């Protein structure tokens, strides 16, 4: 007779299948027709400019901006909600109580998607592209921070910043590079360590490079008044990629921790 799976085991299988489907879907990047049209119009130094802008935004927020971001949500309330959900899950031990964590995390992400769309489109009308990066990065980190808190994880330690930067990098990567990042994240989830030494400056530069490469055409387009609306609207698309991937990986981490604690 087959052993009956526990609610936690069923949820673990579900997140593993979701991750497998995600990886298969992003085996390779298909360049859009719009990107092909814009390719010859991109200034030669724009990539470097975006690299520097994203790096500066990460440094600024990690060093001075986390407190400002925390003023945009009630951290203590999120921590209390997590504790309530945790108590309920321990008492009931069913799939509904486990799903309460992901439901709350997804809700926070959806609000930030809306804010990202409003800011991206609004600045696109004005032809503001590069200056939007600090706001976009702030909303992106805000989303990940809220997801982390809803699953009971702190985001202030050095290894957590590395985890978050890997999440962001993975969300805008494809194929072999995505597999490398995903394997590194799973290794950390399972062991609490990384396969290589964590240097924050290197992690920031790698995440900044991944974002600038992916958003190159859209940020160029966003810098053109009126037409920039189309570029600004893509803020929502990329924000959704980050939110979806982060929620999936934090959920996997959350379930793995619970399984370890139950042994």
C-alpha positions in Angstrom: 0.0 0.0 0.0 1.3 3.4 -1.0 2.1 5.7 1.9 -0.4 8.6 2.2 1.3 11.9 1.6 1.1 14.6 4.2 -0.2 18.1 3.3 3.3 19.4 3.4 4.6 16.7 1.1 1.8 17.4 -1.4 2.7 21.1 -1.4 6.4 20.3 -1.8 5.6 18.2 -4.9 3.5 21.0 -6.2 6.2 23.6 -5.9 8.8 21.2 -7.5 6.5 20.7 -10.5 5.9 24.5 -10.8 9.7 25.0 -10.7 10.3 22.4 -13.4 7.6 24.0 -15.6 9.2 27.4 -15.1 12.6 26.2 -16.1 11.4 24.5 -19.2 9.5 27.6 -20.2 12.6 29.7 -20.0 15.0 27.5 -21.8 15.8 30.2 -24.3 14.9 33.9 -24.8 13.0 34.8 -27.9 13.8 38.3 -29.0 10.8 40.4 -29.7 10.1 42.2 -33.0 10.3 45.6 -31.1 13.8 44.8 -29.7 14.9 43.9 -33.3 13.7 47.3 -34.5 15.4 49.2 -31.7 18.7 47.3 -31.8 20.4 49.7 -34.3 19.2 52.8 -32.5 20.6 51.9 -29.1 23.5 54.3 -28.1 26.8 52.4 -27.8 27.3 53.3 -24.1 23.8 52.8 -22.9 24.5 49.3 -21.5 27.3 50.6 -19.3 25.1 53.5 -18.2 22.3 51.1 -17.2 24.8 48.8 -15.4 26.1 51.7 -13.4 22.6 53.0 -12.6 21.3 49.7 -11.3 24.5 49.1 -9.3 24.2 52.5 -7.7 20.5 51.9 -6.9 21.3 48.6 -5.1 24.1 50.2 -3.1 21.9 53.2 -2.2 19.0 51.0 -1.0 21.1 48.4 0.8 23.1 51.1 2.6 20.5 53.8 3.3 17.2 52.9 1.7 15.9 49.8 3.5 14.5 51.9 6.4 12.7 54.1 3.9 11.3 51.1 2.1 10.1 49.7 5.4 8.0 52.9 6.0 5.9 51.9 3.0 4.6 48.8 4.8 4.0 47.7 8.4 6.8 45.3 9.0 5.5 44.5 12.5 2.1 43.7 11.1 3.6 41.3 8.5 5.6 39.6 11.2 2.4 39.2 13.3 0.5 37.8 10.4 3.2 35.3 9.8 3.1 34.2 13.4 -0.7 33.8 13.3 -0.4 31.8 10.1 2.4 29.7 11.6 0.3 28.9 14.7 -2.7 28.0 12.5 -0.5 25.7 10.4 0.9 23.9 13.4 -2.6 23.4 14.9 -4.4 22.3 11.7 -1.6 20.9 9.6 -3.6 20.9 6.4 -3.0 22.3 2.9 -5.3 25.3 3.4 -3.3 26.5 6.4 0.0 26.1 4.4 -1.4 28.0 1.4 -2.3 30.9 3.6 1.4 31.9 3.5 1.6 32.0 -0.3 -1.8 33.7 -0.6 -0.5 36.6 1.6 2.8 36.8 -0.2 1.1 36.9 -3.6 -1.2 39.7 -2.4 1.7 41.9 -1.5 3.3 41.3 -4.8 0.2 42.3 -6.8 0.0 45.7 -5.1 3.6 46.5 -5.9 2.9 45.5 -9.6 0.2 48.1 -9.7 2.6 50.8 -8.2 5.3 49.8 -10.7 2.9 50.2 -13.6 1.7 53.6 -12.5 5.3 54.9 -12.0 6.7 53.4 -15.2 4.0 54.7 -17.5 3.9 58.1 -15.8 7.6 58.6 -16.2 7.4 57.2 -19.7 5.0 60.0 -20.7 7.6 62.5 -19.6 10.4 60.6 -21.4 12.2 59.7 -18.1 14.0 56.4 -18.4 17.3 56.1 -16.5 16.1 58.1 -13.4 13.2 55.6 -13.1 15.7 52.9 -12.2 16.0 53.9 -8.5 12.2 53.8 -8.1 11.9 50.5 -10.1 14.7 48.9 -8.0 13.1 50.2 -4.8 9.7 48.7 -5.6 11.4 45.4 -6.7 13.2 45.1 -3.4 10.1 46.1 -1.5 8.2 43.3 -3.2 10.9 40.7 -2.3 11.2 42.0 1.3 7.4 41.6 1.8 7.5 38.1 0.3 10.3 37.1 2.6 8.5 38.4 5.7 5.3 36.6 4.7 7.3 33.3 4.7 9.1 34.2 8.0 12.6 35.1 6.6 14.6 38.2 7.5 16.3 40.1 4.7 19.0 42.1 6.5 21.8 39.6 6.8 24.6 39.6 4.2 23.7 36.1 3.0 20.1 37.1 2.6 21.1 40.1 0.4 23.0 37.6 -1.8 20.0 35.4 -1.9 17.8 38.3 -3.0 20.3 39.4 -5.7 20.4 35.9 -7.0 16.6 35.8 -7.1 16.5 39.0 -9.2 19.2 37.7 -11.5 17.4 34.4 -11.9 14.1 36.1 -12.7 15.7 37.8 -15.8 17.8 34.9 -16.9 17.3 32.1 -19.4 18.7 28.7 -20.3 22.0 27.5 -18.8 22.5 30.7 -16.8 19.1 30.3 -15.2 19.9 26.7 -14.3 23.2 27.8 -12.7 21.4 30.4 -10.6 18.5 28.2 -9.7 20.9 25.4 -8.6 22.8 27.8 -6.4 19.6 29.0 -4.8 18.5 25.4 -4.1 21.9 24.6 -2.7 21.5 27.5 -0.2 18.0 26.4 0.6 19.2 22.9 1.4 22.5 23.7 3.2 22.3 27.3 4.4 25.6 28.0 2.5 26.7 28.9 -1.0 29.1 27.1 -3.3 31.3 30.1 -3.5 32.3 33.0 -1.3 29.7 35.8 -1.2 31.0 39.2 -2.0 28.2 41.7 -2.0 29.8 44.1 -4.6 30.1 41.2 -7.0 26.5 40.0 -6.4 25.3 43.6 -7.0 27.2 44.0 -10.2 26.0 40.6 -11.5 22.3 41.5 -10.7 22.7 44.9 -12.2 24.2 43.5 -15.3 21.4 41.0 -15.7 18.7 43.7 -15.3 20.4 46.2 -17.6 20.8 43.6 -20.3 17.1 42.6 -20.1 15.7 46.1 -19.8 18.1 47.8 -22.2 15.6 48.3 -25.1 12.7 49.3 -22.8 14.7 51.9 -20.8 15.9 53.4 -24.1 12.3 53.6 -25.3 11.1 55.0 -22.0 13.5 57.9 -22.4 11.5 59.2 -25.4 8.6 61.5 -24.4 5.1 60.0 -25.1 6.4 57.0 -26.9 8.1 56.1 -23.6 4.7 54.9 -22.2 5.3 51.6 -24.0 8.8 51.3 -22.4 7.5 52.3 -18.9 4.7 49.7 -19.2 7.3 47.0 -19.4 8.2 47.8 -15.8 5.2 45.7 -14.8 6.2 42.8 -16.9 9.7 42.6 -15.4 8.4 43.3 -11.9 6.0 40.4 -12.3 8.9 38.1 -13.4 10.8 39.0 -10.2 7.8 38.7 -7.9 6.8 35.3 -9.4 10.2 33.8 -9.2 10.9 35.2 -5.7 7.6 33.8 -4.4 8.3 30.4 -5.8 11.8 30.2 -4.4 10.8 31.5 -0.9 7.9 29.0 -0.9 10.3 26.2 -1.7 12.6 27.4 1.1 9.7 27.7 3.5 8.5 24.1 2.8 12.0 22.7 3.0 12.6 24.3 6.4 9.3 22.9 7.7 10.2 19.4 6.4 13.6 19.6 8.1 12.0 20.8 11.4 9.5 17.9 11.3 12.2 15.2 11.1 
